[in-house]
Amino acid sequence: MSITLTGTIERRDIGTGAWALVTEEGVTYEILKGADKDLLKAGQKAKVKGQVREDVMTIAMIGPVLEVKSFEVISSD
């Protein structure tokens, strides 16, 4: 099932490091490795379409794992 989320990209220094999308509601999603580098910029606001992967576990375990299918940058710092 596809979902659309809007939030801020953050870099988390946990283990080897992880990228997160923190929604406007304060929910944190871990961005699955392999996401477009243009999305992975700390402080950038984006609208992201993707799929929550319940079959994937990570070392960081900062929230549900989000496999990004497409995104639109809203603003960048």
Order of alpha helices (4+ residues) and beta strands (2+ residues): beta-beta-beta-beta-beta
